Amino acid sequence: MKSKKTSDKPKGNCVFKNIGIVLAAWFKRYPSAFVLLPVYLILRISIPFVTTLIPSLAIRSITAGDVRNFVILIVVAVLAFWILNGASNITGTFVQCQRTYTRLAYFMGQFTHKTVYTDYENIEPQKKQKLLGKAANSIGGNNQGPEKVMIEATELAVILFGIVTYGTAVLILDWRILLVTFAMFIEDVLLRTYAIKYSDAHREEGSEIWRKKNYIKQKSFNVSAGKDIRIYQLGEWFNSLFVEIIKHRAQLEKKLQLRWFFPTLSGMFFNFARNILAYAILIKKVLDGSMDVATFTLYLGLLEGFTNWIYTLSQRFNDLRKASHEFNDLHEFLNLPERNRGAEVVSTGSTTTRESSPEIVFRDVCFAYPDVEKATINNLSFEIKAGEKIALVGNNGAGKTTIVKLLTGLYHQSSGDILVNGKSIDEFGLDNYQDNVSVLFQDTNPMAFTVMENISGAEEADTDKDKVWESLKKAGLKEKIDSLEEKEKTYITQNFSEKGILLSGGETQKLLLAKAIYKNGNFLILDEPTSALDPIAESKVYEEYNNLAAGKTAVFISHRLASTKFCDRIMFLENGHIVECGTHEELMAKGGKYKEMFDIQSQYYREEE
């Protein structure tokens, strides 16, 4: 079976729809913005006009010979400018704070919530990781994504009003100046559109550079990786990788900036043409007596202001489009489809509940990872009875980990049915189902929280401390934790506390076992959690896991066979298919692939006398 073809990238929202979304979020969080924003816009529009008016008033008063009136006008104008500018700065500060905290509290809050609650298949595949990286970039600062949309939408409102008022004055003066200015605007828009398209085409490349840079940086700080870096003298290699990534980023930035150079060059040419035409018209009017010097000065200010409005309109609108495209990356990630997570659990016996161990049925299940042609699992069928212990064994790449992802609900099958007590996982709701599953993954490490928080998966106030200590006792870690100064409140690693500790490999396994004991789910899945241990130690740990599995439905996954002898049945996988199934004795008597693997491995489980 081939994987489903991925759908084309969804079409993003248009600029104006995104403006509506961010403004709605802004006004919802800060109702005062309904008053604050109009006041800010009026102040921003008034300041350039006052600045343009002051020189004209000064010249008119001087040419009239009225010094007293000149002083009064200048004092009043400067005072008005000072008051307007101060008020604009104050309101601008409030506006900027509201925009920033809307990004942080609203949009970043949505992003964070999505990253931790979304289906696992929305974050693990490479394609989804790239989208995740672009979405993270869009909310990473003031000049990206939603906050940049808010900024540019505000500035556009100021600019459009300025163009209407100043443009009317320019049109009255001479329509040719208006024509040249709008030609400049159109040319600038076209060139900036070209630059934006190039930027969009290489945005994913930039996101990948960012992701690689962060990986190298994180590994450089990582205590565990630090051992390998020093022992194997990887420092120079890491340095060269980082330099190469930065060099790649610089090359990309150079290409991007080159595209933005052309609008600047075009603007210089049109500004020169506009200035020549404007000065010729204004000087002619002064010479023929139809315009005095004061009006000449006023029109020069209006022309300069109008040109700036037009040029800024092009720049701001294209900045808005770029920010809107970044915002669409966030939107695309936030709108990734989700499975049903919270359907109501109906009667006991037909659902996964704490009172009963589940029965699991795979019926013609097929699965292919996104963008992979070949299916990992094809038409797989098996049944696990309630309370039964099953061992899934096979060589690396046989499909064991993929089955774990399907059993735990991290991925949804491409076709076929996975039934739990006769119903699909989506019928219960994914959260309801996973609440009953205790899993130990092969690549899980404790989080940098306290021992207690790692075990309970909750804050101290929501944790049953007696249950934590009981779990530690059953996992064989009670004496170790009890010997620590801060006991169960000791942090793992020193990320959050200087008194934090590092656990050994065996102690880490026991902590994870305590976590599974605390949760006490009736469906236990062990996905090669002892792969880092030697065979003899692994065999002993599995004896502890066997005790934990008493009365539960349990699946033990391994490419080594320490877990098989105490299981009710063994399924031997090869290329996503079950090629042998039976008890340990039955498969040994059969003399097939299982016996061949067991005979090879069994020598490692015999302790020397």
Secondary structure, DSSP 8 states (H G I E B T S, - for coil): -B------------HHHHHHHHHHHHHHH-TTHHHHHHHHHHHHHHHHHHHHHHHHHHHHHHHHT-HHHHHHHHHHHHHHHHHHHHHHHHHHHHHHHHHHHIIIIIIHHHHHHHHHHS-GGGTSSHHHHHHHHHHHHHTSSTTSHHHHHHHHHHHHHHHHHHHHHHHHHHHHH-HHHHHHHHHHHHHHHHHHHHHHHHHHHTHHHHHHHHHHHHHHHHHHH-HHHHHHHHHTT-HHHHHHHHHHHHHHHHHHHHHHHHHHHHHHHHHHHHHHHHHHHHHHHHHHHHHTTSS-HHHHHHHHHHHHHHHHHHHHHHHHHHHHHHHHHHHHHHHHHHT-----------STTSS-BTTB---EEEEEEEE--TT-SB-SEEEEEEEE-TT-EEEEE-STTSSHHHHHHHHTTSS--SEEEEEETTEEHHHH-HHHHHTTEEEE-TT----SSBHHHHHHSS-GGG--HHHHHHHHHHHT-HHHHHTSTTGGG-BBSSSS-TT-B---HHHHHHHHHHHHHHH--SEEEEESTTTTS-HHHHHHHHHHHHHHTTTSEEEEEESS-TTSTTSSEEEEEETTEEEEEE-HHHHHHHTSHHHHHHHHHHGGGS---
